[in-house]
Structures are given as structure tokens and as C-alpha cells.
């Protein structure tokens, strides 16, 4: 592997970690009643539009 490949793998691992972290945070906010399911869906929709992916349903 060249250096670019290692950087890409490292960045991908970091992105997966951050995505899992955000997912857990959103789940805890829902369970704690801080945010409603509708609010989480709004957040998911806004983010998906920014990054160009299909939103997940909460």
C-alpha cells in the first residue's frame, strides 16, 4: 500500500467511527426525550440533502 491508500483507510475508519458516534448520540437524545422522532427525521433529512444520500428513518 502506498501512503495515499493508508490515509484513505484511516480517514474512512474515522468517518465510520464518527457516524457511529452520532448515531448513538441521536439514539440517546430520542430515548431521553430531548428530541422527538420527527425532529430526528428533520435532522436526518437536512444532513442527507447536504451530503447527497438517502435519509434514514428514525
N, C-alpha and C positions, 0 to 999 in steps of 0.2 A: 504494500500500500504506500502511496505517496502521501505527502503532508496534507494536500487538499482533501484526500479521502478521510484521513483521520480527523480533520477539522469538521468535515461534513457529518461524520458519525457522532462526534462529540456534540455538535450543535443539535442533531436530531435527538440524541438522548436527553439533552437539556430541554428541548421543546416538549418531549413526551412527559418528562418529569413535571414541567410547569403546567401542562394540560391536565395531568392527573391531580396536581395540587389545586388548581382552580376548580376542577370537578368536585373534589372533596369539600372545598370551601363553600361552593354553591349548594351542595347537598346539606351541609351543616346549617347554612343560613335558612334553608327551607324547613328542616326539621325543628330548628329553634323558633320558627315563626317570624324571623326577621324580614324575610322576603316571601312573597306568595309565589305560587306556581306560575301565575300569569306574569309576574314581574321577572321571574327567571326566564320565561319564554321570550319576553321582550328583550332581555339582555342577550340571549342566545341569537335572536333574530338580528339584532344590531351588529353583533360580532360577525355573524355569518355573512352579512352584507359587506362588511369591511374586508373580510378575507376571501370571499368568493366561494364559500362552501354552503352546503345544505344545513340548515339549523337542526339541532336535535330537539326533541320534545321533552319537557320536564313534566 
